[in-house]
């Protein structure tokens, strides 16, 4: 979908939503149209917690290298970062 045609709609489920979230396809990348999906809150959670890790595993088995940010959900990554920060404070 182009930016104009996706306005007001989740790019994953297609439902109209008044509040959409930007899901970064590659966390390390630029925040541009090619690296963003406009998602409803439910699809954003599904994308981060289920789809990205499974796609990463499948592509890894196929020999394609993807960024670390795809290996785990953002929630798992946040927990790891928090743990590292706490260890540094000790």
DAZIFEN-V436271 format. One line per field, one symbol per residue. phi: phi as a letter, one per 20 degrees, with the letter a starting at -180 (. if undefined). A space follows every 50 residues. Layout:
phi=???
This chain:
phi=.egffefncffeenffcedcdedefcgeefedgfdccecfgfffffffec fgfffgfffffeneecfggefcffffffffffffffffff
